[in-house]
């Protein structure tokens, strides 16, 4: 459906808007990239495109493909035009980009889960299940939240990257920059159990697989599979929101900040080269201060 509607949109731009060939090509190229991304996470119908899907797409381009601000702004404009066309043609009821007035999307507050929602999400899969896939899924969720990893970083983790002695992960981030990220006690225990039991079952006799997280066929998991695992857990946990893996990274940072962690320490753990990128999480501290004022000030 997304692909077919893109063809309609291309015809609309050419025949009804009279856009030039280069302009049409630029819009459609951006939108085909977006359609490819949607397909990789199991979204094929335009009615399933939400604001969170668009945010994660642009976050993915910014953090994992290092695309610059002007490129992201252009892609957002292409998506906005496409969505307006879909509403105009009554192909969708509501424009998911209508609240995105500025092309500087990264100024929008990232979606994050409450502590209670994270707890529900993490406990969907049993901690020491005899099913190696369920055990793997639990470990992936715990690791994403415990260390705030990008999805691509989790997918590329190797067994040798887990340092049990120092309770840390060796993470290769953007630009092949290496950083050490602390991992929580619970995640560390689950990683140990997974390596001792479940991963060996998933290997299927293979001995030359370095990656930590494996598929049922003993091959390294990719970003799309991890997305599917997070979505499955959200449905099972009864969380009625659009949950995507990057939201666990946002939750990691937001919860650290809310509990008093220094912003520069969070920046280092997230692997942000610019503190301004990390500053999007300061809304949590602002919310906390407003809550304190409202609760304790006699004239609030």
C-alpha positions, 0 to 999 in steps of 0.5 A: 500500500505504501509503494502504491500510494507513492506512485499516486503521489508521484503522478500528483506531483507531476500532473497536478502540481506541475513539479519539475522532474528533479523536484519529483525525483528528490521527493520520491527518492526520499520517500522510497527510503522511508518506505524501505525502512517501514518495510524493514519493521513490518509496516506496509500500509500507510494507515500504520505510519505513526508519528513515532515511526517517523521519529524513529526513522529520522533518529535512525538516520541521524544516529546510525547513518550520520546524516546531517541536519539539512538532509533530515529536514529535507526528508521530513518535508518529503514525508509531510507532503506525502502525508498531506496528500494521503489525507487530501485523497482520504487514504488516511484519516489523520496526518501523523506529521501535523504536530511537526511544524518545524523541520528540526525534528530533533527538538521534539521530546523523544518518547520514553517509557515510565519505570512501571512500563519498562518493568512490564516490558522486561518481565514479559519473557521469563528470566530463566526460561528453558526456551532459548529464544525467550531467554535471548529476548529477555536478555536483549530487552534488559541489555537495551534498557540497562546500557542505552544501546542503539539497536545497531550496537546491540546487533553487533555486540560480540561475546568478547565485548561482555566484560563480567569482571568490570560489569561493562560492555565494549560498544562500537558506536558511530564512526567506529568509536569505542566506548565502555558502558556499564551494564546493570546487575540483572542484565549481567546475570541474564547475560551469564545465563544466556551464554552458559545455556541458551546461546549454545543451543542457538549455535546449532553446532557452529563454532565461528559466530562471534556475535552475541545475539543469535537467531534460531538458525545460529546467525547474528540477529539484525536490527529488524529482528530486534525491532520485532522482539521489542514490538512483541514484548510491548503487545504482550505487556499490554502497553497500548503505545507505539513502542520501538527499540530507540524508546528503551534508549530514551528511557535509559537516559531519561530515568538516569537524569530523573534520578540525578545522573550528570548530563555529561556522564549520560552523554558519554554512556550514550556515545553522543559527540555533542552535548546538545544531542543529550540535552533533549532529555532535560525535559525530565528534570524540568517535569520533576521540578514542576511536579515539586513546585506544584506539590509543595508551593502554597500558591501553586 
